[in-house]
Amino acid sequence: MFVDWQRRTVRRVILPALVLAACAFYASSTAFAQAGGGTTVIGVSQNAVGGVSINADGVLKNASIDAQRQLERMRRDARHAIDSDIQAISPLRKVSLRRLEQQIVRAVQQGKPVDESLQLLAGLQRIRYVLVYPEHQDIVLVGPAEGWQTDPQGNIVGRHSGRAVLKLDDLIVALRSTVAAPGTSFECSIDPTQEGMQRLQRLLRSGQLKRMSPQAVDAIQQALGPQMIRVGGVPETSHFAQVMVAADYRMKRLAMNLDRSPVPSMRSYLHLASTRGSMTPRWWLAPNYDSISKDPAGMAWEFSGQGIRAMAEEDFFSPDGKRRRSTQANPAAQRWADQMTQHYDALALAVPVFGELQGCVDLALVASLIVKEQLAQKAHCPLSHLLDAEKLTVSRWPAPRRVDTQASVMKKGRHWLISASGGVQMNTWGLIDQVREKPALAKIREQLGPTDPNRWWWD
C-alpha cells in the first residue's frame, strides 16, 4: 500500500492499503515414530519450532528464545548416532522407496521407533532423478545429500552446507494428497478480511491520520485487524502446510523490510518502490524448473533448476473492501519478484525454510509423476504403507488460521510507503505436460540402479 503523507496531512491514497503480518516462522521437525493400534506416526513432535508457536486457536505468535533453545536441546538429546557413511557429502545419493517402506514396516513389527535416517530420507536435499526399476519392483529417488544437524533455530540442515533436508512426512503428504485429488494445486495465502479493508479505507478517508507516527501505524493495524491464513491441496495440519505458510511469511518480511535481507544485493520492495502507481502489489512463489526430461521409455526422469520463482501481479480494492486481481504488475513489484528469483538459492541457504519449500516442490513433482505417469504400477511397487493413512499416520500440527497485522513503513521523499501481499502456489501436475525427451537418461538409469539388495540407500 502506498499512502501519501505530505505536509503532515493525508492528502491522497495512491494505493489501497494492504499491510501484512510480521511473524518469523521456520518450519522444522523432530523425527519420531510410535507404534500403537497398528498405526505408525511419522513426523514432527513440536508445536513451537524455530521462531513461532501455534496455539489451539490457530494463532501464530513468535516463540520465545527459551522455547527455541529447548527445542534444540530436545532434538540433540533425542538424536541417535548417525551412520558415518550417511554423513558423507554425496552429489547423487539414491533412496529406494520400496526398501524405505520395508524398513518402516520392520521397525513397526519389532516395536522400534522409525530411525531418523528414514524420517530424513538419508539426508536428501533435492531431487534430481526419479528412476523406475520394474526388474527390482522399485522407484528410486536420486539427489544431493549429506549428514545433518540442528541449527540454533531448530531447523534440520546439512552438516556441511546448511541446506534444508527433505522429510518423509512431506513426501507422504504429497503422495496422498495427489492420489486423493489429482491435478490439484498445493497452495497457501494470507489475506486481510473484507471487513478489515473496509475499516482501513474509512480510516484513510477520514482525515484522522494527521501525520506518520507510532499512533498512526497502530491505527492502521487496528483497522485491518487479524489476517486470515488459507491452505489448499494438502491438510492444513500437515508439516507440508507449515512450510508453505512459513515461506510466505518470510517472503513478506523481506519485501516489507521487516527483516534485513541475508543477501546484501537483494533490496526490499519498499526500497525499490516509488509513490507513482495505482494498484497493490502481490507476490507468490511458484514451481519453476529449467527443464523436466525423461527417457523414451518413461523409466527415468530428470529435474533441472532451482525449482521456484517469485511471481508478481496487482490487487485492486474497492471502497467496500472487495478484491479484484489483475494479471499485470507494476515495474517495482516485478523487479522485486525478479531479484527474489535471482537470489533464491542464496536465500535458501541463509533462511532454511526457503530450502524446505524447494524440497516440498520437488516432492510434489515426484508425487505428480508417480500418479500421473502411473509409475508405481509400472514398477510393480504399490507403496501401500506410504499411501495408506490407516497403516502410517503423519504428525498433526495445530492448523494456522490467522495472524495479527503489523505495518512496515518507509519514507520516500515526502511520501510514506506501506506494503504488501503474497502466497505460495504449487501446480506441479501441469509441469509434466512440458517434459522433453532425453535418450541419455536411459544410460543414467542403468548406472545408478540398485546393487546391494540389503541397502535402502546408497551413494
C-alpha positions as CSV (number, residue, x, y, z in Angstrom):
1,M,0.0,0.0,0.0
2,F,1.1,3.5,-0.7
3,V,-0.1,6.3,1.5
4,D,1.0,9.9,0.5
5,W,1.9,11.6,3.8
6,Q,2.9,15.2,2.9
7,R,2.7,18.4,4.8
8,R,1.8,16.3,7.8
9,T,-1.6,15.6,6.4
10,V,-3.0,12.6,4.5
11,R,-3.6,14.2,1.1
12,R,-4.5,11.2,-1.1
13,V,-4.3,7.4,-1.2
14,I,-2.3,6.3,-4.2
15,L,-2.8,2.6,-3.5
16,P,-5.3,0.8,-1.2
17,A,-3.7,-0.4,2.0
18,L,-2.6,-3.9,2.5
19,V,-0.3,-4.4,5.4
20,L,0.8,-7.8,6.3
21,A,1.6,-10.0,9.3
22,A,5.1,-9.8,10.7
23,C,5.9,-13.2,12.1
24,A,9.2,-15.1,11.9
25,F,8.2,-18.7,11.3
26,Y,10.5,-21.5,10.5
27,A,9.2,-25.0,9.6
28,S,11.3,-27.8,11.0
29,S,10.7,-31.2,12.5
30,T,11.8,-33.6,15.2
31,A,11.8,-37.1,13.8
32,F,9.9,-39.7,15.8
33,A,7.6,-42.6,15.4
34,Q,5.4,-44.6,17.7
35,A,3.5,-47.7,17.1
36,G,0.1,-48.3,18.5
37,G,-3.1,-50.0,17.2
38,G,-1.3,-50.9,14.0
39,T,-0.5,-47.3,13.2
40,T,2.9,-45.7,13.0
41,V,3.1,-41.9,13.4
42,I,5.7,-40.2,11.2
43,G,6.9,-36.6,11.5
44,V,7.2,-33.7,13.9
45,S,6.6,-33.6,17.6
46,Q,6.8,-29.9,18.5
47,N,4.2,-27.2,18.1
48,A,6.8,-24.5,18.8
49,V,9.5,-24.5,16.1
50,G,12.4,-22.2,15.3
51,G,10.6,-18.9,15.8
52,V,6.8,-19.5,16.0
53,S,4.3,-21.2,18.2
54,I,0.7,-22.0,17.0
55,N,-1.9,-22.1,19.8
56,A,-5.0,-24.2,19.9
57,D,-7.0,-21.4,18.2
58,G,-4.6,-21.4,15.2
59,V,-3.0,-18.1,16.1
60,L,0.7,-17.7,15.1
61,K,2.9,-16.0,17.6
62,N,6.7,-15.6,17.9
63,A,8.2,-18.3,20.1
64,S,10.5,-17.2,22.9
65,I,14.2,-17.6,22.7
66,D,14.0,-20.1,25.6
67,A,11.5,-22.2,23.6
68,Q,13.8,-22.3,20.6
69,R,16.7,-23.4,22.8
70,Q,14.6,-26.1,24.5
71,L,13.7,-27.4,21.0
72,E,17.3,-27.6,20.0
73,R,18.2,-29.4,23.3
74,M,15.4,-31.9,22.8
75,R,16.5,-32.7,19.3
76,R,20.1,-33.1,20.3
77,D,19.2,-35.4,23.2
78,A,16.8,-37.5,21.1
79,R,19.2,-38.0,18.2
80,H,20.7,-41.4,17.7
81,A,24.2,-41.9,16.4
82,I,24.2,-41.3,12.7
83,D,25.8,-43.9,10.4
84,S,29.2,-42.5,9.4
85,D,28.6,-43.4,5.8
86,I,25.4,-41.4,5.6
87,Q,27.2,-38.3,6.9
88,A,29.3,-38.1,3.8
89,I,28.7,-35.5,1.2
90,S,27.1,-37.2,-1.9
91,P,26.3,-35.4,-5.1
92,L,23.9,-38.3,-6.1
93,R,22.5,-40.3,-3.2
94,K,19.9,-42.9,-4.1
95,V,16.9,-43.8,-1.9
96,S,14.8,-46.8,-2.7
97,L,11.1,-46.2,-2.0
98,R,10.3,-49.9,-1.8
99,R,13.1,-50.6,0.7
100,L,12.4,-47.4,2.6
101,E,8.9,-48.7,3.2
102,Q,10.2,-52.1,4.2
103,Q,12.4,-50.6,6.8
104,I,9.4,-48.7,8.3
105,V,7.3,-51.8,8.4
106,R,10.1,-53.8,10.0
107,A,10.5,-51.2,12.7
108,V,6.8,-51.3,13.5
109,Q,6.8,-55.1,13.7
110,Q,9.7,-55.0,16.1
111,G,8.1,-52.3,18.2
112,K,11.0,-49.9,17.5
113,P,10.9,-46.2,16.5
114,V,11.4,-45.4,12.9
115,D,15.1,-44.4,12.5
116,E,15.8,-40.7,11.9
117,S,17.7,-41.5,8.7
118,L,14.4,-42.9,7.3
119,Q,12.5,-39.8,8.5
120,L,15.0,-37.6,6.7
121,L,15.3,-39.7,3.6
122,A,19.0,-40.4,4.1
123,G,19.8,-36.7,4.1
124,L,18.5,-35.9,0.6
125,Q,18.2,-32.2,0.0
126,R,16.8,-32.0,-3.5
127,I,15.5,-34.5,-6.1
128,R,17.4,-34.7,-9.4
129,Y,16.3,-38.0,-10.8
130,V,13.2,-40.3,-10.4
131,L,14.2,-43.8,-11.7
132,V,11.8,-46.7,-12.2
133,Y,13.0,-50.3,-12.0
134,P,10.3,-52.9,-12.7
135,E,13.0,-55.6,-12.5
136,H,13.6,-54.7,-8.9
137,Q,9.9,-53.6,-8.2
138,D,11.2,-50.2,-7.2
139,I,11.2,-46.5,-7.6
140,V,14.4,-44.7,-6.7
141,L,14.8,-41.0,-5.8
142,V,18.3,-39.5,-6.5
143,G,19.8,-36.2,-5.5
144,P,22.4,-34.4,-3.5
145,A,22.7,-35.4,0.2
146,E,24.8,-35.2,3.3
147,G,24.7,-35.8,7.1
148,W,22.6,-33.4,9.1
149,Q,22.4,-31.3,12.3
150,T,20.1,-29.0,14.1
151,D,20.8,-25.3,13.7
152,P,20.2,-22.7,16.5
153,Q,16.6,-22.1,15.3
154,G,15.7,-25.8,15.4
155,N,15.9,-26.4,11.6
156,I,17.4,-29.7,10.4
157,V,20.0,-28.8,7.9
158,G,23.1,-30.3,6.1
159,R,26.1,-30.6,8.4
160,H,28.4,-29.1,5.8
161,S,26.2,-26.9,3.5
162,G,23.5,-25.8,5.9
163,R,20.9,-26.6,3.3
164,A,17.5,-27.9,4.4
165,V,16.9,-31.7,4.4
166,L,13.9,-33.4,2.8
167,K,11.4,-35.1,5.1
168,L,9.5,-38.4,4.7
169,D,6.5,-36.7,6.3
170,D,6.3,-34.2,3.3
171,L,6.7,-37.0,0.8
172,I,3.8,-38.9,2.3
173,V,1.6,-35.9,2.4
174,A,2.4,-35.0,-1.2
175,L,1.7,-38.6,-2.4
176,R,-1.6,-39.0,-0.5
177,S,-2.9,-35.5,-1.5
178,T,-2.1,-36.1,-5.2
179,V,-3.8,-39.5,-5.2
180,A,-6.8,-38.1,-3.4
181,A,-7.2,-35.1,-5.8
182,P,-5.1,-35.5,-9.0
183,G,-4.2,-32.2,-10.6
184,T,-5.0,-30.1,-7.5
185,S,-2.6,-27.3,-6.6
186,F,-0.9,-27.1,-3.2
187,E,-1.2,-23.5,-2.0
188,C,-1.5,-21.0,0.8
189,S,-2.3,-17.4,1.2
190,I,-2.5,-14.8,3.9
191,D,-5.1,-12.1,3.3
192,P,-6.9,-9.3,5.1
193,T,-10.6,-9.7,5.6
194,Q,-13.1,-7.7,3.5
195,E,-14.3,-6.1,6.8
196,G,-10.7,-5.1,7.7
197,M,-10.2,-3.5,4.3
198,Q,-13.5,-1.5,4.7
199,R,-12.4,-0.2,8.0
200,L,-9.0,0.8,6.6
201,Q,-10.5,2.6,3.6
202,R,-12.7,4.6,6.0
203,L,-9.8,5.4,8.2
204,L,-7.7,6.7,5.3
205,R,-10.6,8.8,4.1
206,S,-11.5,10.2,7.5
207,G,-8.5,12.6,7.8
208,Q,-7.7,11.2,11.3
209,L,-4.2,10.4,10.3
210,K,-2.6,13.8,10.5
211,R,1.0,12.6,10.5
212,M,3.0,9.5,10.4
213,S,3.6,8.4,14.0
214,P,3.5,5.2,16.1
215,Q,-0.1,6.1,16.9
216,A,-0.9,6.3,13.1
217,V,0.7,2.9,12.4
218,D,-1.2,1.4,15.3
219,A,-4.4,2.8,14.0
220,I,-3.8,1.2,10.6
221,Q,-3.0,-2.2,12.2
222,Q,-6.1,-2.0,14.4
223,A,-8.3,-1.1,11.4
224,L,-7.2,-4.1,9.4
225,G,-7.4,-6.5,12.3
226,P,-6.2,-10.1,12.0
227,Q,-5.4,-11.6,8.6
228,M,-6.7,-15.0,7.6
229,I,-4.5,-17.9,6.5
230,R,-5.8,-20.3,3.9
231,V,-4.2,-23.6,2.9
232,G,-5.4,-25.7,0.0
233,G,-4.5,-29.1,-1.6
234,V,-2.8,-30.5,1.5
235,P,-4.1,-31.0,5.1
236,E,-3.8,-27.7,6.9
237,T,-2.5,-29.6,9.9
238,S,0.5,-31.1,7.9
239,H,4.1,-30.1,8.1
240,F,3.9,-29.5,4.3
241,A,1.4,-26.8,5.0
242,Q,3.6,-25.3,7.7
243,V,6.4,-25.0,5.2
244,M,4.3,-23.1,2.7
245,V,2.9,-20.7,5.3
246,A,6.4,-20.2,6.7
247,A,7.9,-19.4,3.3
248,D,5.1,-17.0,2.6
249,Y,5.7,-15.1,5.9
250,R,9.4,-14.9,5.3
251,M,8.9,-13.6,1.8
252,K,6.7,-10.8,3.1
253,R,9.1,-9.8,5.8
254,L,11.8,-9.4,3.3
255,A,9.6,-7.4,0.9
256,M,8.4,-5.2,3.7
257,N,11.8,-4.5,5.1
258,L,10.8,-6.1,8.4
259,D,13.8,-8.4,8.1
260,R,17.2,-7.4,6.8
261,S,18.0,-9.4,3.7
262,P,20.7,-12.0,4.3
263,V,21.7,-11.4,0.6
264,P,23.3,-7.9,0.6
265,S,22.5,-7.2,-3.0
266,M,18.8,-8.0,-2.5
267,R,16.8,-4.9,-1.6
268,S,13.3,-4.7,-0.1
269,Y,10.3,-3.8,-2.2
270,L,9.9,-0.6,-0.1
271,H,13.4,0.5,-1.2
272,L,12.5,-0.2,-4.9
273,A,9.1,1.3,-5.0
274,S,8.1,4.9,-5.9
275,T,4.8,6.6,-4.9
276,R,3.6,6.5,-8.5
277,G,1.1,3.8,-9.2
278,S,-2.5,2.7,-8.8
279,M,-2.5,-0.9,-7.6
280,T,-1.5,-3.1,-4.7
281,P,1.4,-5.5,-5.4
282,R,1.0,-9.2,-4.7
283,W,3.7,-11.8,-4.9
284,W,3.7,-15.5,-4.7
285,L,6.1,-18.4,-5.0
286,A,5.6,-21.0,-7.8
287,P,7.4,-24.0,-9.3
288,N,10.0,-23.2,-11.9
289,Y,12.4,-25.7,-13.4
290,D,14.9,-25.1,-16.2
291,S,13.7,-28.4,-17.7
292,I,12.0,-31.7,-16.9
293,S,13.2,-34.6,-19.0
294,K,12.5,-38.3,-19.5
295,D,14.0,-41.2,-21.4
296,P,12.0,-42.7,-24.3
297,A,10.6,-45.5,-22.2
298,G,9.4,-43.2,-19.4
299,M,11.5,-45.0,-16.8
300,A,14.0,-42.2,-16.0
301,W,13.1,-38.6,-15.2
302,E,15.3,-35.7,-14.5
303,F,14.6,-32.3,-12.8
304,S,16.9,-29.4,-13.6
305,G,16.9,-25.9,-12.0
306,Q,16.2,-24.2,-8.6
307,G,12.6,-25.3,-8.7
308,I,11.0,-22.0,-7.6
309,R,10.4,-18.4,-8.9
310,A,8.7,-15.4,-7.4
311,M,5.7,-14.1,-9.4
312,A,4.0,-10.7,-9.2
313,E,0.6,-9.3,-10.0
314,E,-1.6,-6.4,-8.8
315,D,-4.7,-6.3,-6.5
316,F,-7.4,-3.6,-6.6
317,F,-9.6,-3.0,-3.6
318,S,-12.9,-1.3,-3.9
319,P,-14.3,1.0,-1.1
320,D,-16.3,-1.9,0.3
321,G,-13.1,-3.9,0.7
322,K,-13.6,-6.4,-2.1
323,R,-10.5,-7.6,-4.0
324,R,-10.1,-7.6,-7.8
325,R,-7.0,-9.0,-9.3
326,S,-5.0,-8.1,-12.4
327,T,-2.5,-10.2,-14.4
328,Q,-0.1,-7.2,-14.6
329,A,2.4,-6.0,-12.0
330,N,3.9,-2.5,-11.5
331,P,7.6,-2.3,-12.5
332,A,8.9,-2.1,-8.9
333,A,6.9,-5.2,-7.9
334,Q,8.1,-7.1,-10.9
335,R,11.7,-6.1,-10.1
336,W,11.4,-7.3,-6.6
337,A,10.0,-10.6,-7.8
338,D,12.8,-11.0,-10.3
339,Q,15.5,-10.3,-7.7
340,M,14.0,-12.8,-5.3
341,T,14.1,-15.4,-8.1
342,Q,17.7,-14.5,-8.9
343,H,18.8,-14.8,-5.3
344,Y,16.5,-17.7,-4.3
345,D,19.3,-20.3,-3.9
346,A,21.3,-18.0,-1.7
347,L,18.2,-17.3,0.4
348,A,17.6,-21.0,0.7
349,L,20.9,-21.4,2.4
350,A,20.5,-18.3,4.7
351,V,16.9,-19.0,5.6
352,P,16.3,-22.7,5.7
353,V,12.5,-22.6,5.2
354,F,13.1,-21.4,1.6
355,G,15.2,-24.6,1.1
356,E,12.4,-26.6,2.7
357,L,10.0,-25.1,0.2
358,Q,12.3,-26.2,-2.7
359,G,12.2,-29.7,-1.3
360,C,8.4,-29.7,-1.0
361,V,8.1,-28.6,-4.6
362,D,10.4,-31.4,-5.6
363,L,8.4,-33.9,-3.6
364,A,5.1,-32.5,-5.1
365,L,6.6,-33.0,-8.6
366,V,7.6,-36.6,-7.6
367,A,4.1,-37.3,-6.4
368,S,2.6,-35.9,-9.6
369,L,4.9,-38.1,-11.7
370,I,4.1,-41.2,-9.7
371,V,0.3,-40.7,-10.0
372,K,0.0,-39.1,-13.5
373,E,2.5,-41.5,-15.2
374,Q,1.4,-44.5,-13.1
375,L,5.0,-45.2,-12.0
376,A,4.0,-47.3,-9.1
377,Q,2.1,-49.7,-11.4
378,K,4.9,-49.7,-13.9
379,A,7.4,-50.6,-11.2
380,H,5.1,-53.1,-9.5
381,C,5.7,-51.1,-6.4
382,P,2.4,-50.3,-4.7
383,L,3.8,-48.2,-1.8
384,S,0.8,-49.4,0.2
385,H,2.0,-48.2,3.6
386,L,3.1,-44.8,2.3
387,L,-0.3,-44.3,0.7
388,D,-2.5,-45.7,3.5
389,A,-3.3,-43.4,6.4
390,E,-4.5,-46.4,8.4
391,K,-1.1,-48.0,8.2
392,L,1.1,-44.9,8.5
393,T,-0.1,-41.7,10.1
394,V,1.8,-38.4,9.7
395,S,2.0,-36.0,12.5
396,R,-0.6,-33.3,13.0
397,W,0.0,-29.6,13.8
398,P,-2.4,-27.0,15.0
399,A,-3.8,-25.5,11.8
400,P,-2.6,-21.9,11.2
401,R,-5.7,-19.8,11.0
402,R,-4.8,-16.1,11.5
403,V,-2.1,-13.7,12.5
404,D,-2.1,-10.1,13.7
405,T,-1.3,-7.4,11.2
406,Q,1.9,-5.4,11.5
407,A,2.7,-2.4,9.3
408,S,6.1,-1.7,7.8
409,V,6.6,1.9,6.7
410,M,9.4,3.8,4.9
411,K,9.7,7.5,3.9
412,K,10.3,8.2,0.2
413,G,10.8,12.0,-0.1
414,R,7.6,13.5,1.3
415,H,5.7,10.2,0.9
416,W,5.4,7.2,3.2
417,L,5.0,3.7,1.7
418,I,3.3,0.8,3.4
419,S,3.1,-2.7,1.8
420,A,2.5,-5.8,0.7
421,S,1.0,-9.3,-0.1
422,G,1.9,-12.8,-1.1
423,G,1.4,-16.6,-1.2
424,V,2.6,-20.0,-2.4
425,Q,1.0,-21.9,-5.3
426,M,2.4,-25.3,-6.5
427,N,0.8,-26.7,-9.6
428,T,3.3,-29.5,-10.4
429,W,0.7,-31.6,-12.3
430,G,0.8,-29.3,-15.3
431,L,4.6,-29.3,-15.5
432,I,4.6,-32.9,-16.6
433,D,3.0,-31.9,-19.9
434,Q,6.1,-29.8,-20.7
435,V,8.5,-32.7,-20.5
436,R,11.1,-33.2,-23.2
437,E,12.7,-36.4,-24.2
438,K,16.4,-37.1,-23.4
439,P,17.6,-40.5,-24.5
440,A,20.8,-40.3,-22.4
441,L,18.7,-40.8,-19.3
442,A,18.3,-44.5,-20.1
443,K,22.1,-45.0,-19.6
444,I,22.0,-43.0,-16.4
445,R,19.2,-45.2,-15.1
446,E,21.4,-48.3,-15.7
447,Q,24.4,-46.7,-14.0
448,L,22.5,-45.6,-10.8
449,G,20.4,-48.6,-10.2
450,P,20.3,-50.9,-7.1
451,T,23.2,-53.2,-6.5
452,D,23.1,-54.4,-2.9
453,P,19.7,-55.9,-2.0
454,N,20.2,-55.2,1.7
455,R,20.6,-51.4,1.4
456,W,17.7,-48.9,1.2
457,W,20.1,-46.0,0.3
458,W,23.4,-45.9,-1.5
459,D,25.9,-43.5,-3.0
